[in-house]
């Protein structure tokens, strides 16, 4: 009983986000998903067709804004944060949206 209670508590430290991220190709998908493959992020998945990004992350390590910033820093605009011109310009030609 004690073990399941602890698992329930640890699960509540995770939050799921679903939001739009601009991108066009498999290279974008790989870039976005690799950036989300870090400690404290349980799931980081971007769908090239729907442009939906699904992230399950530990709320004690990251805020929702930090997740969006992480992706925007790559050159991919999210629903909340626009990529800078400099980061966008660094994208490969086929990745420009």
VENQUIGI-V808632 format. One record per run of one state. SS is the DSSP state (alpha for helix, beta for strand, coil for the rest). FROM is the first residue (numbers start at 1). TO is the last residue. Records with the same first field share a line. If there is no record, write none. Layout:
BEGIN
SS: FROM-TO + FROM-TO
END
This chain:
BEGIN
coil: 1-1 + 12-13 + 22-25 + 36-40 + 47-51 + 59-63 + 73-77 + 79-84 + 90-92 + 96-97
alpha: 2-11 + 26-35 + 64-72 + 85-89 + 93-95
beta: 14-21 + 41-46 + 52-58 + 78-78
END
